Amino acid sequence: MGILKNKIFKKIRDKHYYLNSGEESIKSFLKESSYKTILDIGCGKGRDLILAKRCKISNQVRLCGIDMEINKDLKRQGIELFNLNIEMEKLPFPDETFDLIIANQILEHVKEIFWISSEICRVLEKNGRLIIGVPNLAALHNRLLLLFGKHPSCIKTRSAHVRGFTVEDLVEFYGNIGGLKLKGFRGENLYPFPPLISKFFTFLFPNIAVCIFLLWEKERKFQNNFIDYLKNNKLETPFYNGK
């Protein structure tokens, strides 16, 4: 009985992980245009890069991934891998190298979001696109947890997540500060409902989803808006600005 219970739990957990990783959202964003140069920041096992490869978005596409650990399996699949600390180092590419950058389930793990976002905008082409996927602080289950005086599940002191995000917060940061234009927005998964019900409700109400996925477009040349914001606003924390 215990073995059967564990198998059922694992199946449900895997289904929810599939939704949290935003495969359907990423796939829909990939199909909106034909990309030739793609960078995945925090690529891990290369889930999104492999998805891009399967989508056949271009006959000849350059796929690059950045992570703290190099996955040799990805190298064998023709993916260029770069090992660096994105919070302290420049991305090793010239300005406007990529027409698509993916940052999926990575920004909640970092402190230096101003520096990272500045570097993303620097290496992103004009009219290039950025896909961001993050846990949603305003998810239905997090709202209920706060209502009863409990801590949100997506950001805890003891966890690897150091930042919480909502759609409004991301629009303020990447839209108003960064000057990017929001082109698409989707939500995936809804605790504690099963996947089919989750898909239905998050299609209607993406703002309450467990994870949110946003597609941005860079409409003008790189202007270093994020670092300028740090210089012009004396925030009471020593954010890294490249110096």
DRENPA-3360 file (N, C-alpha, C; in nm, 2 decimals, always signed):
BEGIN
1 = MGILKNKI = +0.08/-0.12/+0.00/+0.00/+0.00/+0.00/+0.09/+0.13/+0.00 ~ +0.19/+0.12/+0.08/+0.28/+0.24/+0.09/+0.36/+0.26/-0.04 ~ +0.40/+0.16/-0.11/+0.47/+0.17/-0.24/+0.37/+0.24/-0.34 ~ +0.25/+0.19/-0.35/+0.15/+0.24/-0.44/+0.12/+0.39/-0.41 ~ +0.11/+0.43/-0.28/+0.09/+0.56/-0.24/+0.21/+0.65/-0.29 ~ +0.33/+0.60/-0.27/+0.45/+0.68/-0.31/+0.45/+0.70/-0.46 ~ +0.41/+0.60/-0.54/+0.41/+0.61/-0.68/+0.31/+0.71/-0.73 ~ +0.19/+0.71/-0.66/+0.09/+0.81/-0.70/+0.13/+0.95/-0.67;
9 = FKKIRDKH = +0.19/+0.97/-0.55/+0.24/+1.10/-0.51/+0.35/+1.15/-0.60 ~ +0.44/+1.06/-0.64/+0.55/+1.10/-0.73/+0.49/+1.14/-0.87 ~ +0.39/+1.07/-0.91/+0.33/+1.11/-1.04/+0.26/+1.24/-1.04 ~ +0.19/+1.27/-0.93/+0.13/+1.40/-0.91/+0.23/+1.51/-0.90 ~ +0.34/+1.49/-0.82/+0.45/+1.58/-0.80/+0.52/+1.61/-0.94 ~ +0.54/+1.51/-1.02/+0.60/+1.53/-1.15/+0.52/+1.61/-1.24 ~ +0.39/+1.59/-1.23/+0.29/+1.66/-1.32/+0.29/+1.81/-1.28 ~ +0.30/+1.84/-1.15/+0.30/+1.97/-1.10/+0.43/+2.04/-1.14;
17 = YYLNSGEE = +0.54/+1.96/-1.13/+0.67/+2.02/-1.17/+0.67/+2.06/-1.32 ~ +0.61/+1.97/-1.40/+0.60/+2.00/-1.54/+0.53/+2.13/-1.57 ~ +0.42/+2.16/-1.49/+0.35/+2.28/-1.50/+0.43/+2.40/-1.45 ~ +0.49/+2.38/-1.33/+0.57/+2.49/-1.27/+0.69/+2.53/-1.36 ~ +0.74/+2.44/-1.44/+0.85/+2.47/-1.53/+0.81/+2.55/-1.66 ~ +0.67/+2.55/-1.68/+0.62/+2.63/-1.78/+0.64/+2.59/-1.92 ~ +0.65/+2.46/-1.94/+0.68/+2.41/-2.08/+0.58/+2.46/-2.18 ~ +0.45/+2.45/-2.15/+0.35/+2.50/-2.25/+0.37/+2.65/-2.28;
25 = SIKSFLKE = +0.39/+2.73/-2.17/+0.41/+2.87/-2.19/+0.53/+2.90/-2.28 ~ +0.65/+2.84/-2.24/+0.77/+2.86/-2.32/+0.75/+2.82/-2.46 ~ +0.68/+2.71/-2.49/+0.66/+2.66/-2.62/+0.58/+2.76/-2.70 ~ +0.47/+2.81/-2.64/+0.39/+2.91/-2.71/+0.47/+3.04/-2.74 ~ +0.55/+3.08/-2.65/+0.64/+3.20/-2.68/+0.74/+3.17/-2.79 ~ +0.79/+3.05/-2.79/+0.89/+3.02/-2.89/+0.83/+3.02/-3.03 ~ +0.71/+2.98/-3.04/+0.64/+2.97/-3.17/+0.60/+3.11/-3.23 ~ +0.61/+3.21/-3.15/+0.57/+3.34/-3.19/+0.66/+3.41/-3.29;
33 = SSYKTILD = +0.78/+3.36/-3.30/+0.88/+3.42/-3.39/+0.99/+3.31/-3.43 ~ +1.07/+3.34/-3.53/+1.18/+3.25/-3.57/+1.31/+3.31/-3.51 ~ +1.36/+3.24/-3.41/+1.48/+3.29/-3.35/+1.60/+3.21/-3.40 ~ +1.72/+3.29/-3.41/+1.84/+3.23/-3.46/+1.95/+3.22/-3.35 ~ +1.94/+3.30/-3.25/+2.04/+3.29/-3.14/+1.97/+3.30/-3.01 ~ +1.99/+3.19/-2.93/+1.91/+3.18/-2.80/+2.01/+3.16/-2.69 ~ +1.99/+3.23/-2.58/+2.07/+3.22/-2.46/+1.98/+3.18/-2.34 ~ +2.01/+3.08/-2.27/+1.94/+3.03/-2.15/+2.02/+3.06/-2.03;
41 = IGCGKGRD = +1.98/+3.15/-1.95/+2.06/+3.18/-1.82/+2.01/+3.10/-1.71 ~ +2.10/+3.02/-1.65/+2.07/+2.92/-1.55/+2.00/+2.80/-1.62 ~ +2.07/+2.75/-1.72/+2.01/+2.65/-1.81/+1.99/+2.51/-1.74 ~ +2.07/+2.48/-1.64/+2.05/+2.35/-1.57/+2.07/+2.24/-1.66 ~ +1.97/+2.15/-1.67/+1.97/+2.03/-1.76/+1.94/+2.06/-1.90 ~ +1.91/+2.19/-1.93/+1.89/+2.23/-2.07/+1.75/+2.21/-2.12 ~ +1.65/+2.20/-2.02/+1.51/+2.17/-2.06/+1.46/+2.27/-2.16 ~ +1.48/+2.40/-2.14/+1.42/+2.50/-2.24/+1.50/+2.50/-2.37;
49 = LILAKRCK = +1.63/+2.48/-2.36/+1.71/+2.48/-2.49/+1.67/+2.36/-2.57 ~ +1.65/+2.25/-2.51/+1.61/+2.13/-2.59/+1.47/+2.15/-2.64 ~ +1.39/+2.21/-2.57/+1.25/+2.25/-2.62/+1.26/+2.34/-2.74 ~ +1.35/+2.44/-2.73/+1.36/+2.53/-2.85/+1.41/+2.45/-2.97 ~ +1.50/+2.36/-2.95/+1.56/+2.27/-3.06/+1.45/+2.19/-3.12 ~ +1.36/+2.13/-3.04/+1.25/+2.05/-3.09/+1.14/+2.13/-3.16 ~ +1.13/+2.26/-3.12/+1.03/+2.34/-3.19/+1.07/+2.38/-3.33 ~ +1.19/+2.35/-3.37/+1.24/+2.38/-3.50/+1.21/+2.53/-3.54;
57 = ISNQVRLC = +1.25/+2.62/-3.45/+1.22/+2.76/-3.47/+1.30/+2.82/-3.58 ~ +1.41/+2.76/-3.62/+1.50/+2.81/-3.73/+1.58/+2.69/-3.78 ~ +1.61/+2.69/-3.91/+1.69/+2.59/-3.96/+1.83/+2.58/-3.90 ~ +1.89/+2.70/-3.88/+2.02/+2.71/-3.81/+2.01/+2.80/-3.69 ~ +2.01/+2.74/-3.57/+1.99/+2.82/-3.45/+2.11/+2.79/-3.36 ~ +2.16/+2.90/-3.30/+2.27/+2.89/-3.21/+2.21/+2.89/-3.07 ~ +2.24/+2.78/-3.00/+2.19/+2.76/-2.86/+2.30/+2.77/-2.76 ~ +2.29/+2.86/-2.66/+2.39/+2.89/-2.56/+2.33/+2.88/-2.42;
65 = GIDMEINK = +2.40/+2.82/-2.33/+2.35/+2.81/-2.19/+2.46/+2.85/-2.09 ~ +2.41/+2.92/-1.99/+2.50/+2.96/-1.88/+2.46/+2.89/-1.75 ~ +2.55/+2.84/-1.68/+2.52/+2.78/-1.55/+2.65/+2.77/-1.47 ~ +2.64/+2.74/-1.34/+2.75/+2.72/-1.25/+2.82/+2.59/-1.27 ~ +2.74/+2.49/-1.32/+2.80/+2.36/-1.35/+2.77/+2.33/-1.50 ~ +2.87/+2.27/-1.56/+2.86/+2.24/-1.70/+2.81/+2.10/-1.72 ~ +2.70/+2.09/-1.80/+2.64/+1.96/-1.83/+2.69/+1.90/-1.96 ~ +2.77/+1.80/-1.95/+2.84/+1.74/-2.07/+2.74/+1.69/-2.17;
73 = DLKRQGIE = +2.63/+1.64/-2.12/+2.52/+1.59/-2.21/+2.48/+1.70/-2.31 ~ +2.46/+1.82/-2.26/+2.42/+1.93/-2.34/+2.52/+1.96/-2.45 ~ +2.65/+1.96/-2.41/+2.76/+1.98/-2.50/+2.75/+1.89/-2.62 ~ +2.72/+1.76/-2.59/+2.71/+1.66/-2.70/+2.59/+1.69/-2.79 ~ +2.50/+1.77/-2.75/+2.38/+1.80/-2.83/+2.40/+1.93/-2.91 ~ +2.53/+1.98/-2.91/+2.56/+2.10/-2.99/+2.53/+2.23/-2.92 ~ +2.50/+2.23/-2.79/+2.47/+2.35/-2.71/+2.60/+2.41/-2.65 ~ +2.63/+2.54/-2.68/+2.75/+2.60/-2.62/+2.72/+2.64/-2.47;
81 = LFNLNIEM = +2.81/+2.60/-2.39/+2.79/+2.62/-2.25/+2.90/+2.71/-2.19 ~ +2.86/+2.80/-2.10/+2.95/+2.89/-2.04/+2.93/+2.89/-1.88 ~ +3.04/+2.87/-1.82/+3.04/+2.86/-1.67/+3.08/+3.00/-1.61 ~ +2.99/+3.06/-1.54/+3.02/+3.19/-1.47/+2.92/+3.22/-1.37 ~ +2.96/+3.32/-1.28/+2.87/+3.37/-1.18/+2.80/+3.49/-1.23 ~ +2.67/+3.47/-1.27/+2.60/+3.58/-1.33/+2.58/+3.70/-1.24 ~ +2.60/+3.69/-1.11/+2.58/+3.80/-1.01/+2.70/+3.88/-1.00 ~ +2.82/+3.84/-1.05/+2.94/+3.91/-1.03/+3.02/+3.93/-1.16;
89 = EKLPFPDE = +2.98/+3.86/-1.27/+3.06/+3.87/-1.39/+2.98/+3.92/-1.51 ~ +3.04/+3.98/-1.61/+2.98/+4.02/-1.73/+2.95/+3.89/-1.82 ~ +2.84/+3.90/-1.89/+2.81/+3.79/-1.98/+2.91/+3.79/-2.09 ~ +2.97/+3.68/-2.13/+3.08/+3.67/-2.22/+3.04/+3.68/-2.37 ~ +2.96/+3.79/-2.40/+2.92/+3.81/-2.53/+2.92/+3.96/-2.57 ~ +2.94/+3.99/-2.70/+2.93/+4.13/-2.74/+2.78/+4.18/-2.73 ~ +2.77/+4.31/-2.73/+2.64/+4.37/-2.73/+2.55/+4.32/-2.84 ~ +2.42/+4.30/-2.81/+2.32/+4.26/-2.91/+2.36/+4.13/-2.98;
97 = TFDLIIAN = +2.39/+4.03/-2.90/+2.43/+3.90/-2.96/+2.31/+3.81/-2.99 ~ +2.21/+3.82/-2.90/+2.10/+3.72/-2.90/+1.96/+3.78/-2.94 ~ +1.88/+3.71/-3.01/+1.74/+3.76/-3.04/+1.64/+3.70/-2.95 ~ +1.69/+3.60/-2.86/+1.60/+3.55/-2.75/+1.68/+3.51/-2.63 ~ +1.64/+3.56/-2.52/+1.71/+3.52/-2.39/+1.60/+3.46/-2.30 ~ +1.63/+3.35/-2.24/+1.54/+3.28/-2.14/+1.60/+3.29/-2.00 ~ +1.52/+3.33/-1.91/+1.55/+3.33/-1.77/+1.44/+3.26/-1.69 ~ +1.44/+3.13/-1.69/+1.33/+3.06/-1.63/+1.36/+2.99/-1.50;
105 = QILEHVKE = +1.29/+3.03/-1.40/+1.31/+2.97/-1.26/+1.46/+3.00/-1.21 ~ +1.50/+3.12/-1.24/+1.64/+3.16/-1.19/+1.64/+3.29/-1.11 ~ +1.56/+3.39/-1.15/+1.56/+3.52/-1.09/+1.52/+3.52/-0.94 ~ +1.44/+3.42/-0.90/+1.41/+3.41/-0.76/+1.52/+3.37/-0.67 ~ +1.63/+3.32/-0.74/+1.75/+3.27/-0.66/+1.86/+3.38/-0.65 ~ +1.84/+3.49/-0.71/+1.95/+3.59/-0.71/+1.93/+3.72/-0.63 ~ +2.03/+3.78/-0.59/+2.02/+3.91/-0.52/+2.05/+4.02/-0.62 ~ +2.15/+4.00/-0.71/+2.19/+4.11/-0.80/+2.11/+4.12/-0.92;
113 = IFWISSEI = +1.98/+4.14/-0.90/+1.89/+4.15/-1.02/+1.91/+4.27/-1.11 ~ +1.96/+4.38/-1.05/+1.99/+4.50/-1.13/+2.10/+4.47/-1.23 ~ +2.21/+4.41/-1.18/+2.33/+4.38/-1.27/+2.29/+4.28/-1.37 ~ +2.22/+4.17/-1.33/+2.19/+4.06/-1.42/+2.09/+4.11/-1.53 ~ +2.00/+4.19/-1.49/+1.90/+4.25/-1.59/+1.97/+4.34/-1.69 ~ +2.06/+4.42/-1.64/+2.14/+4.51/-1.72/+2.22/+4.43/-1.83 ~ +2.28/+4.32/-1.78/+2.36/+4.24/-1.88/+2.27/+4.17/-1.98 ~ +2.15/+4.13/-1.93/+2.06/+4.07/-2.03/+2.02/+4.16/-2.14;
121 = CRVLEKNG = +1.99/+4.29/-2.10/+1.95/+4.39/-2.20/+2.06/+4.43/-2.29 ~ +2.19/+4.42/-2.23/+2.30/+4.46/-2.32/+2.32/+4.36/-2.43 ~ +2.31/+4.23/-2.40/+2.34/+4.12/-2.50/+2.22/+4.09/-2.58 ~ +2.10/+4.14/-2.55/+1.98/+4.12/-2.63/+1.97/+4.22/-2.74 ~ +1.94/+4.17/-2.86/+1.93/+4.25/-2.98/+1.81/+4.35/-2.96 ~ +1.82/+4.46/-3.04/+1.70/+4.55/-3.05/+1.59/+4.47/-3.12 ~ +1.47/+4.48/-3.06/+1.36/+4.40/-3.11/+1.37/+4.25/-3.07 ~ +1.48/+4.21/-2.99/+1.49/+4.08/-2.94/+1.39/+4.06/-2.83;
129 = RLIIGVPN = +1.38/+3.93/-2.78/+1.28/+3.90/-2.68/+1.34/+3.83/-2.56 ~ +1.27/+3.85/-2.45/+1.32/+3.79/-2.32/+1.20/+3.72/-2.26 ~ +1.22/+3.59/-2.22/+1.12/+3.51/-2.16/+1.16/+3.50/-2.01 ~ +1.07/+3.54/-1.92/+1.10/+3.53/-1.78/+0.99/+3.43/-1.72 ~ +1.04/+3.34/-1.64/+0.95/+3.25/-1.56/+0.99/+3.25/-1.42 ~ +0.89/+3.28/-1.33/+0.92/+3.29/-1.18/+0.80/+3.24/-1.10 ~ +0.83/+3.19/-0.98/+0.72/+3.16/-0.89/+0.64/+3.29/-0.86 ~ +0.51/+3.28/-0.84/+0.42/+3.39/-0.82/+0.39/+3.41/-0.68;
137 = LAALHNRL = +0.43/+3.52/-0.62/+0.41/+3.56/-0.48/+0.26/+3.58/-0.46 ~ +0.18/+3.62/-0.57/+0.04/+3.64/-0.55/-0.04/+3.52/-0.59 ~ +0.02/+3.40/-0.60/-0.06/+3.28/-0.63/-0.17/+3.26/-0.53 ~ -0.27/+3.19/-0.57/-0.39/+3.17/-0.48/-0.35/+3.11/-0.35 ~ -0.27/+3.00/-0.35/-0.23/+2.94/-0.23/-0.15/+3.03/-0.13 ~ -0.06/+3.12/-0.19/+0.01/+3.21/-0.11/-0.08/+3.32/-0.05 ~ -0.18/+3.36/-0.12/-0.27/+3.45/-0.06/-0.35/+3.39/+0.06 ~ -0.39/+3.27/+0.04/-0.46/+3.20/+0.15/-0.36/+3.18/+0.27;
145 = LLLFGKHP = -0.24/+3.14/+0.24/-0.14/+3.12/+0.35/-0.12/+3.25/+0.43 ~ -0.11/+3.37/+0.36/-0.09/+3.49/+0.43/-0.22/+3.53/+0.51 ~ -0.34/+3.50/+0.45/-0.46/+3.53/+0.52/-0.47/+3.46/+0.65 ~ -0.41/+3.34/+0.67/-0.41/+3.27/+0.79/-0.28/+3.29/+0.87 ~ -0.21/+3.39/+0.83/-0.08/+3.42/+0.91/+0.03/+3.33/+0.88 ~ +0.03/+3.25/+0.77/+0.13/+3.16/+0.73/+0.22/+3.23/+0.63 ~ +0.35/+3.18/+0.62/+0.44/+3.23/+0.53/+0.42/+3.18/+0.38 ~ +0.43/+3.26/+0.28/+0.42/+3.21/+0.14/+0.52/+3.10/+0.11;
153 = SCIKTRSA = +0.48/+3.00/+0.03/+0.57/+2.89/+0.01/+0.68/+2.92/-0.09 ~ +0.66/+3.03/-0.17/+0.76/+3.05/-0.28/+0.89/+3.13/-0.24 ~ +0.89/+3.18/-0.11/+1.00/+3.25/-0.06/+1.01/+3.23/+0.09 ~ +1.12/+3.16/+0.13/+1.14/+3.14/+0.27/+1.28/+3.16/+0.31 ~ +1.31/+3.20/+0.43/+1.45/+3.22/+0.47/+1.53/+3.10/+0.46 ~ +1.47/+2.98/+0.48/+1.55/+2.86/+0.48/+1.56/+2.80/+0.34 ~ +1.50/+2.86/+0.24/+1.50/+2.80/+0.11/+1.60/+2.87/+0.02 ~ +1.61/+2.83/-0.11/+1.71/+2.89/-0.20/+1.65/+3.01/-0.27;
161 = HVRGFTVE = +1.52/+3.04/-0.25/+1.46/+3.15/-0.31/+1.48/+3.28/-0.22 ~ +1.54/+3.38/-0.28/+1.56/+3.51/-0.20/+1.48/+3.62/-0.25 ~ +1.40/+3.60/-0.36/+1.31/+3.71/-0.41/+1.17/+3.65/-0.44 ~ +1.07/+3.74/-0.42/+0.93/+3.71/-0.46/+0.89/+3.80/-0.57 ~ +0.80/+3.76/-0.66/+0.76/+3.84/-0.77/+0.61/+3.83/-0.79 ~ +0.55/+3.94/-0.84/+0.42/+3.94/-0.89/+0.42/+4.00/-1.03 ~ +0.31/+3.99/-1.11/+0.31/+4.05/-1.24/+0.33/+4.20/-1.23 ~ +0.26/+4.26/-1.14/+0.27/+4.41/-1.13/+0.41/+4.45/-1.10;
169 = DLVEFYGN = +0.48/+4.38/-1.01/+0.62/+4.41/-0.97/+0.71/+4.39/-1.09 ~ +0.69/+4.29/-1.17/+0.78/+4.27/-1.29/+0.75/+4.38/-1.40 ~ +0.63/+4.42/-1.41/+0.60/+4.52/-1.51/+0.66/+4.65/-1.47 ~ +0.66/+4.68/-1.34/+0.73/+4.80/-1.28/+0.88/+4.79/-1.31 ~ +0.94/+4.68/-1.29/+1.08/+4.66/-1.30/+1.13/+4.66/-1.44 ~ +1.08/+4.56/-1.52/+1.13/+4.55/-1.66/+1.06/+4.64/-1.76 ~ +0.94/+4.68/-1.73/+0.87/+4.78/-1.81/+0.91/+4.92/-1.79 ~ +0.88/+4.97/-1.66/+0.90/+5.11/-1.63/+1.05/+5.14/-1.61;
177 = IGGLKLKG = +1.12/+5.06/-1.55/+1.27/+5.09/-1.53/+1.35/+5.04/-1.65 ~ +1.32/+4.92/-1.70/+1.41/+4.86/-1.80/+1.37/+4.90/-1.94 ~ +1.25/+4.96/-1.96/+1.20/+5.00/-2.09/+1.16/+4.89/-2.19 ~ +1.14/+4.77/-2.13/+1.09/+4.66/-2.22/+0.94/+4.66/-2.23 ~ +0.89/+4.61/-2.34/+0.75/+4.61/-2.36/+0.70/+4.46/-2.34 ~ +0.59/+4.45/-2.26/+0.53/+4.32/-2.24/+0.45/+4.28/-2.36 ~ +0.49/+4.16/-2.41/+0.42/+4.11/-2.53/+0.33/+3.99/-2.50 ~ +0.35/+3.92/-2.39/+0.27/+3.80/-2.36/+0.28/+3.77/-2.21;
185 = FRGENLYP = +0.17/+3.71/-2.16/+0.17/+3.67/-2.01/+0.08/+3.55/-2.00 ~ +0.14/+3.45/-1.93/+0.07/+3.33/-1.90/+0.10/+3.28/-1.76 ~ +0.00/+3.21/-1.70/+0.02/+3.15/-1.57/+0.01/+3.00/-1.58 ~ +0.08/+2.92/-1.49/+0.07/+2.78/-1.50/+0.06/+2.72/-1.36 ~ -0.02/+2.62/-1.34/-0.04/+2.54/-1.22/-0.12/+2.62/-1.11 ~ -0.20/+2.55/-1.04/-0.28/+2.61/-0.93/-0.30/+2.51/-0.82 ~ -0.23/+2.54/-0.71/-0.24/+2.45/-0.59/-0.37/+2.47/-0.53 ~ -0.44/+2.37/-0.47/-0.40/+2.23/-0.47/-0.47/+2.14/-0.58;
193 = FPPLISKF = -0.51/+2.20/-0.68/-0.59/+2.14/-0.78/-0.51/+2.05/-0.88 ~ -0.57/+1.94/-0.93/-0.50/+1.86/-1.03/-0.47/+1.93/-1.16 ~ -0.38/+1.88/-1.24/-0.34/+1.95/-1.36/-0.45/+2.00/-1.46 ~ -0.55/+1.92/-1.49/-0.65/+1.96/-1.58/-0.73/+2.08/-1.53 ~ -0.77/+2.08/-1.40/-0.84/+2.19/-1.34/-0.75/+2.31/-1.33 ~ -0.62/+2.29/-1.30/-0.52/+2.40/-1.29/-0.51/+2.47/-1.43 ~ -0.50/+2.40/-1.54/-0.49/+2.46/-1.67/-0.61/+2.54/-1.70 ~ -0.73/+2.49/-1.67/-0.85/+2.57/-1.70/-0.85/+2.70/-1.63;
201 = FTFLFPNI = -0.83/+2.70/-1.50/-0.84/+2.82/-1.42/-0.73/+2.92/-1.44 ~ -0.61/+2.87/-1.46/-0.49/+2.96/-1.49/-0.50/+3.02/-1.63 ~ -0.57/+2.96/-1.72/-0.60/+3.02/-1.85/-0.69/+3.14/-1.83 ~ -0.79/+3.13/-1.74/-0.88/+3.24/-1.72/-0.82/+3.34/-1.62 ~ -0.75/+3.29/-1.52/-0.70/+3.38/-1.42/-0.55/+3.36/-1.40 ~ -0.46/+3.40/-1.49/-0.32/+3.37/-1.48/-0.25/+3.44/-1.36 ~ -0.31/+3.55/-1.31/-0.26/+3.62/-1.19/-0.25/+3.54/-1.06 ~ -0.33/+3.43/-1.06/-0.33/+3.35/-0.93/-0.26/+3.22/-0.95;
209 = AVCIFLLW = -0.19/+3.20/-1.06/-0.12/+3.08/-1.09/+0.01/+3.06/-1.00 ~ +0.05/+2.94/-0.98/+0.17/+2.91/-0.90/+0.29/+2.98/-0.96 ~ +0.31/+2.97/-1.09/+0.42/+3.03/-1.16/+0.37/+3.12/-1.28 ~ +0.44/+3.23/-1.30/+0.40/+3.32/-1.41/+0.51/+3.33/-1.51 ~ +0.47/+3.35/-1.64/+0.57/+3.35/-1.75/+0.54/+3.47/-1.84 ~ +0.64/+3.55/-1.86/+0.62/+3.68/-1.93/+0.71/+3.69/-2.05 ~ +0.66/+3.74/-2.16/+0.74/+3.76/-2.28/+0.76/+3.91/-2.30 ~ +0.89/+3.95/-2.31/+0.92/+4.09/-2.32/+0.99/+4.12/-2.46;
217 = EKERKFQN = +0.98/+4.24/-2.50/+1.05/+4.28/-2.63/+1.13/+4.41/-2.60 ~ +1.26/+4.41/-2.64/+1.34/+4.52/-2.63/+1.32/+4.61/-2.75 ~ +1.26/+4.73/-2.73/+1.22/+4.81/-2.84/+1.33/+4.92/-2.88 ~ +1.43/+4.94/-2.80/+1.53/+5.04/-2.83/+1.67/+4.99/-2.79 ~ +1.77/+5.06/-2.83/+1.91/+5.03/-2.80/+1.93/+5.03/-2.65 ~ +2.03/+4.95/-2.61/+2.06/+4.94/-2.47/+2.10/+5.07/-2.41 ~ +2.04/+5.10/-2.30/+2.07/+5.23/-2.23/+2.11/+5.22/-2.09 ~ +2.14/+5.10/-2.04/+2.19/+5.07/-1.91/+2.09/+5.13/-1.80;
225 = NFIDYLKN = +1.96/+5.12/-1.82/+1.86/+5.18/-1.73/+1.87/+5.12/-1.59 ~ +1.90/+4.99/-1.57/+1.90/+4.93/-1.44/+2.01/+4.99/-1.35 ~ +2.13/+5.00/-1.41/+2.25/+5.06/-1.34/+2.23/+5.21/-1.31 ~ +2.17/+5.28/-1.41/+2.14/+5.42/-1.39/+2.04/+5.44/-1.27 ~ +1.95/+5.34/-1.26/+1.85/+5.35/-1.15/+1.92/+5.34/-1.02 ~ +2.02/+5.25/-1.01/+2.09/+5.23/-0.89/+2.17/+5.36/-0.85 ~ +2.22/+5.43/-0.95/+2.30/+5.55/-0.93/+2.21/+5.66/-0.89 ~ +2.09/+5.67/-0.94/+2.00/+5.78/-0.92/+1.91/+5.76/-0.79;
233 = NKLETPFY = +1.91/+5.64/-0.74/+1.82/+5.61/-0.62/+1.91/+5.54/-0.52 ~ +1.92/+5.61/-0.41/+2.01/+5.56/-0.30/+1.94/+5.45/-0.22 ~ +1.94/+5.33/-0.28/+1.88/+5.21/-0.21/+1.97/+5.17/-0.10 ~ +1.91/+5.13/+0.01/+1.99/+5.10/+0.13/+2.04/+4.96/+0.13 ~ +2.11/+4.92/+0.03/+2.17/+4.79/+0.02/+2.28/+4.80/-0.09 ~ +2.39/+4.74/-0.07/+2.50/+4.76/-0.17/+2.49/+4.67/-0.29 ~ +2.40/+4.70/-0.38/+2.38/+4.63/-0.50/+2.51/+4.64/-0.59 ~ +2.54/+4.53/-0.65/+2.66/+4.53/-0.75/+2.62/+4.61/-0.88;
241 = NGK = +2.71/+4.70/-0.92/+2.67/+4.78/-1.04/+2.78/+4.76/-1.15 ~ +2.87/+4.66/-1.13/+2.97/+4.64/-1.23/+3.11/+4.69/-1.19 ~ +3.12/+4.76/-1.08/+3.25/+4.81/-1.04/+3.29/+4.75/-0.91;
% end
